[in-house]
Amino acid sequence: MWSKFVALPKTVKQYLLITGNYWAFTLTDGALRMLVVLYFHQLGYSPIAIAMLFLFYEIFGVVTSLMGGWLGARIGLNKTMHIGLLLQILALLMLTVPESYLTIIWVMAAQALSGIAKDLNKMSAKSCIKLLLPKEQSSNLFKWVALLTGSKNTLKGVGFFLGAFLLTTIGFNAAIWLMVFALIVVIVFSYTFLKEEIGKASYKAKFSQIFSHNPALNYLAASRMCLFAARDVWFVVALPVYFAEQLNWQSEFIGAFMALWIIVYGIVQAFSPNIVGYNKGQIPNGKMLSLWAVALVFVVIGMVCFLSFYDNSLLTLVLGLSVFCVVFAVNSSLHSFVIVAMARTDGVSMDVGFYYMANALGRLLGTVLSGWIFQQYNIQACLMFSAVFALLSGVLIKKVKV
């Protein structure tokens, strides 16, 4: 197998190394998210306090996506990816201190580093696909983007399950150390074999260029922000806490459900080109993206109605969130294709970084609202906010032309 890898063309090897980095990072990121949510719920933290643990994670994700795009254009995407891996290791090490030191402020600081690491890693991987895709494969860009994005989210789901499993079997501290050692192996391997500069702009990118002056890209970014707020307003804090408090689920069952949701989400993303008819010549456009966003609105409103008038909340949530998973996955995959298709080749990370800044901003908004709305009201209120955000996403995306 190693001889076959060595014999591959240079660009293919670079792509596989970057994808491997992305996958390894995503697995630990998903596991860490579930570990933190479940462990601190066990310690007696309230939903809003748990949401606050991720506040800096999302805030610094916003800043990093903007700064990371500029940095990638200046120093190369392979370097930004390695910086991301190192920061994730440091964030994990911060959580190995004794339990008495795991204050909200300390954990928020660790999550801030993890947020920086995650968005540096994501921006680097998503930008590289446009640069490393063979010219003869450019017509299959949607399929390549969908495959990378879908596989990443499938592994994130596996990470959710892994986090819950490790918490149950070996405990929080041992789980963190295990992930530290795994990432050290990954970064040593990557640093050894990922040598070539990727994504370094031919011009000296100016800091003032981090904001987009392309109206279509601005509409796309705003739509992306609303789309991810529509998911995270119920998914990040409200749902796992609801399962624990209202349905008395154990940590491993909560982790397994959310892991399965993310895994299916990733699989659907990978097959999105076939779902929307891309293989039959249907090119994604603003109208198509808008219709899929509106479909998401109807799914959420249907869930609210069933939760209000039907006694079996578990069945309603499981079935409703399954449909939400499929429709949201197609929306997300379409968005990911459009940004890669629209981005400039020279300095691609600038456009991709700006776009994922909006993505991080949506997650930040959804995370904070998820804890606050659930604590003040209930899961139905979280879903109503989800419907509003999905509708806004559909209105904004209609302005985009691919």
N, C-alpha and C positions, 0 to 999 in steps of 0.2 A: 504493500500500500504506500509506503514512504517513497519508493522509487517512482511510482505513478504520480505522486504529488510533485516531486522534484522535476519530472518531465513536463509538467503543465506549463503553458505560456505564462510569462511573468505577470501580466495583468490578471489572469485567472487566479494565480497563487495569491496575489495581493488581495483580490476580492474575497477569497476563501479565508484568509487570515483575519481580515477585517470583520467578516461575518462571524467567525469563530469568537473573536473578541466580544462582539456585540451580543452573541448568544450567552457567553459565560457571564458577562456583566448583568444581563437581563435576568438570568436565573437567580443570582444573588440579590438583585434589587427587589424582585418579587418576594423572595423568601424573607428579606429584611422587613419589607412593608407588613407582611402578615405577622411576623414575630413581634414587631413593635405594637401593632393594634391589639393582638390577643394578650401579650404579656402585660401590657400596662392596663388593660381592662381587668386582668386578674388581680393587679395591685390595687384596684379600686378607683382608677381614674374615671372621671365622667366623660360622656361623649364629646363635649366641647373641649375638654382638656386633651383628649386623644387627638382631636382635630388640630389643636394648637401645636402638638408635637411635629406635625407635618407642615406647619406654616412657613418656616424658613426653608424647608425642602422645596416648596413651590415658589416662594419669593425668589430664592437664589436660582431656581430653574429659569425664571423669567429673565433675570439679569444675564445668566450664563448663555442662554440661547442667543441673546443680542451680542454679547461680548465674544462668545465662542465662534460665531460666524466670522467676525472680524479677525479674531486670533488665528482661525484656520486658514484664512486667506493670506495671513502674514507669515506663519511658520510651517504650515502644512498640516493636513488632517491626521496623518499618522502620529504626530507629536501631541495633538490635542486629545487623541484617543488614549495614548499612554498616560497623559496627565490625569485624565478621567479615571483610569484604573487605579492610579496611585492614590488619588483623593478618596476613592471608595474604600480602599484598604485602611486609610487613616480614619475614615468615618466609622468603620467597623471596630477598629481598635479603641476608639473613644467609648464604645459601649461595653468594653470588657472590664470596666472598673467595678468595684463592689456595688451592690444594690443601693446602699445608702447614698452613693454619689450620683445615682441616676435621677437627678432632679429634672424638672421640665425644661429649665434653661439649658442644662447640659445636653439633654437628648435633642433639643431643638438645634443646638449648635452642630451636633453630629449629623443630624438630618440635613442641615444646611450644606455641609460638605458633600453628603450623598446626592443632594439635588444638583449641585454643581457638576459632580462626577457624571451623573446620569445624562444630563443634557449635553455635556461635552461628547460623551460616547454616542448618543443618538444623532446629534448633528453631524458628527464625523462619518458615521456609517451611512446615513441617508444621503449625504453629499457625495460620498465616494461612488455610489452606484451609477450616477450620471456620468462620472469621469471614467470609470472602468468598464462600462458596458461597451462591448465591441460594436463598431459602426454598423455592421451587418445585422445587429440585433436591436437597433434603435426603435424599430417598429413594434417591438415586444416590450417596450419600456414599462407599460402598465403591469405586465405579467411579472417582470423582474422586481418591481417595487412591491407588488402585492405579495410575492413570495417572501421577500426579506421582511416586510412588516408583519405578515401573518405568522411566519416562523418565530419572530421575536415575541409576539404576544402569546403564542402557544407556550413558549418557554417561560414567559412571565407567569402564566397560569400554573405551570409545573412548579415554579418557584413559590407561589402561594401555598400549594399543597406541601411542598418541602418545608417551608417555614413552620406551618402548623404541626407537621409530623415531627420535626426536630425539637420543637418546643415541648411536645408531649413525651418524646423518647429520651432525649439527652439534656434538655433544659436550655434556657436562653443563652447563658454564657458559653457553653460548649458549642452551641450552634454558631455563634458569632465567630469563634476561633476556627471552626471548620471552614467557614467561608473565607476567612482571611488567608488561610493556607492555600485554598483553591485559587484565589485571585493572584497570589504571589507566583504560583506555577504558570498561570496564564500570561502575566506580564513579562516574565522571564522569557518564555517561548516567543511571545510577540515581539519583544524588543530585539531578540536575536535574529528573527527572520523577516521582520517588516522593516526594510531598509529604505525603500524608495520614497522620495517626497511626493505626496499626493495632495492636490487641491490648492497648492500655493499659487496665488494669483500672479499673473505676469506684470501687473502694476502694483505699486505700493498702496495697498488699501488704506484709506483714511478712516479715522474713527468716526467722522461725521457721516460716513456712508452706511452706518449700521442700520439706519432707518430707511425703509423702502419709499421710493418716490413713484412707484408703479401703482396706479389706482386699483387695477385688477388684483394685484398681490395684497393690497391693503384690505380689500373686501374679503378675499379668501382667508386672510389671517383673522379678521373679525369673526367670520363664520366658524372657523376652527375653534376659536375661543369659546363661542357659545355651544358648539357641539360637545366639547369635552366638559364644560360646566354642566351640560344636560346629563352626562353620565355620572360624574363624580359627586353631584349634589345628593345622590342617594347611595352610591356604590362604596365610597371610601370609608365612611364612618357609620352612617345610618344603618346600612344593611347588616354588617357583621354584629353591631351592637343590638339591633332588633332581634336577630337570630339568638343571641346569647341571653337577652333579658326577657323577651316575650315568648320565645319558643323553647328556651332552655337547652339550646344546642351546645355540645361540647366543642372545644377549640378545634379538634381534628375534623369535625363535621363541617364547621364553618369554613375552615381552610379548604376542605375538599370541594365544597360547593362553589366557592369563589374561584378556586383553581380550575374547576371544570368549565365554569363560565368563560374564563379568560382563554382556556385552551380551545374551546369551540369558537370563540371570537377570532382567534388567530387562524384557525382552519378556514373559517368563512372568508376572512380577509384574503387568504391565499387563493381562494377560488372565485373571488369577486369579479375578475375579468370575464369569466364564463357566465356568472349570474347576470351581469348587465349587458351581455351580448357583445363584448369587445372582440371576441374571436369571430364574430359575424359582421364586423365592420362598424359597430356602434361606438363612436368616439365620445367619451364623457364630455359633457358641456354643462353650462350653468343650469339649464332647465332640468337635465337629468339629476344633478346633484340636489337641486331644490325639491324635486319630487320625492327623493329618498329621505330628505330631512322632514318633509311633511308626513311621510309614512311613519316616522319615528314619533311624531306628535300624537297621532291616532293610537299608536301602541300604548303610550304612557297614559293617555286619557282613559283608555279602556281598562287599564290596570287600576286606576283610581276609582272608577265606577264599580268594578268588581269588589275591591276592598271595602267600599262603602256599603254595598248591599248584599254581599255574599260572606257567609261565616267562615269559610275555609281560606284563611289568609295565606297559609303555606302553599296550597295548590295554586292560588292566584299569583303569588309571587314567583313561584318556580316556573309556571307556564308563561306568565307575562314577561319575566326577565329572559326567558329562552328566546321569545320572539324579538324582544328588544336587542338581545345579543346579535342576532342575525342581521337585523336592519341597521343597527349601529355599526357593525363590522363593515358592511358595504359602504356606508357613509364615510367612515374613516379611511378605507382603502381608496375610495375615489378622491378624497382630499389629498392623500399622500401622493397619488399619481400626478394630480394637477400641479402641486408645488414643484415636483421634480421636473415635470415637463416645461413649466414656466421659467424655472431658474436659469440664470445665465450660466454658460459653461465656464467662462473665466470669472472666478470669484463666486462660484456656485454656493459656497458655504455662507456668504453674506445673505443671500435670499432665503436659503433654507433655515439659517439661524433666526432671521426675523420672523419667519413663519412659525417656527417652533417656540419662539418667545410667546406668541399668541396662544399656542397650545398649552404652554406652562401657565400662562395667565388664566386660562380656562380651568385648569386643574386646581390652581390656587383658589379661585372663586368658588368652585364646586366643593372643595375640601372644607373651607371655612363654613360655608352655608350648610354643608352636610351635618356637621356637628351641632351648629346653632339651631337650625330649623328642627332637627329631630328632637333636641333637648327641649325646645320651647313648645313644639307642636307634636307631630307624629310622622310616620313614614309616608302617609298620603300627601302631606304638605310638601315633603321633599320631592315627590313625584310630580306635583303640580308645578313646582319651579322647574323641574326637568322639562316639562312640556313647553313652558314659556321659552326656555333657552333653545330648545330644538326648533321652535317656530322662528325665532330670530335668526338661527343659523340658516334656515331655508330661505328666508327673505334676503339675507346678505349674499348668499352664494349665487343667487340668480343673476347678480351683476357681473359674474366672472365669465370670461370667454377664454377657452383653451386654444 
